Every structure is written in C-alpha cells, then in structure tokens.
Amino acid sequence: METNNQTQVTEGTNVVPDSKQSSPNVTPQAADTPLAGLTPEQVVEGLRALRAQMPNVDPLTDRERALARVLSRAGGSAPAVQASINAIGAADEMVTAVGTPADQAQTMVEETNRWTVVEAELKRFLSGVSDANLIRKQRTGILAAKAYGIAKQIARDNPELRTHVKEIKRLRTVGRRKKAATPAVPTSSTTAPESPSQNPSAEPKQ
C-alpha cells in the first residue's frame, strides 16, 4: 500500500509542473528588454497608410480655412448649438425648413467631438517629434562647434586639417549671410500716423 501511495504521489507531482521551471518558449528577460524604436522611414510609411484610411484629410486653402472658421462660429457656443438642435426636433416643420433631422445633427456634433480628441492627440504627437528633433539639432550643433574649435587649434601643426577648417569657415560665413538676407515680414503699405513728438503742431494733452 505504501508503494502504491508513493507511486500516486510521484505521478501527481509529474503531472503538475514546477512553478520555478519556465517553458522553453518563454524568455524571462523579454519583459526587461526595451522594444526597438521605429525608424523615421517606418513612421512616415505608417502615417501615410493611416492617412489613406481617414476621410476628409485634404488640406484647405487659406481662404477656405478662414471661411470655415467664421462659419463654425455662426451657431454660437456649444450649448447654443445643442439648443438649436433641440429646437429642430421639437417640430416637424423645423426639420423641413432646416433640411436636417435632429438625430443627424446630433451625430454631427458627436462626430466633431470625437475627432477633436484625435486632433489633440496628433498635436501632442507632432510637438513631441519636433521637440525631439530640436534636441538632436542641438546636440549636433554643439558637436560641430566643438569639432571646429578643436580643428582650428590642431590645424596649426597639422596641414591636413587646414583645408577642412577653411571650408568650415566658408560654409559658416555663407550660412550667416543667408540668415541676414532673409526678407523681413512685409509691413502694411499704409503710412502710419505721425506721433505727437514728430509733429511740431501737436501738443500733448495735460
């Protein structure tokens, strides 16, 4: 009897796997391994694929955008818009006159609110990408300035570096000239009125 009991216990322990033993398909270090980041090309490809599945993503012209902003404020505040939709559903003649049922108008409002969340998330995403790239430009700028300064010192005794230093200096000068030649924002052609200090006949009020 003892032999049979021991056999049953042994068989039972063989059926239930030890919790300390891991499956061959499980990698304990997988949770600690950071995921590989996407390359810029993969991000662009993913965004383009996502855009192809989204409706109404063609950009407006400046005139169309300005007109849309004006008309979007025609209904007043959000509570006023909701009250107007409620008025549509209050009478059948309102639906006929407006041309849009109340439930359809309500769907338009809800859809706008849902896409507002998408818009906010995309703005955060763009801001993060822009800031990250600005940090990259900062690092490369500091690195390039450091390399240029060191190269000027070493070039005194190393003729091979003098050509590089000369080229860097030329390119830096060209870059500064391009920034200086950038046209300023055009001002209005309307002549501004003269200030009281410029007009001898004008006297400041006491």
Order of alpha helices (4+ residues) and beta strands (2+ residues): alpha-alpha-alpha-alpha-alpha-alpha-alpha
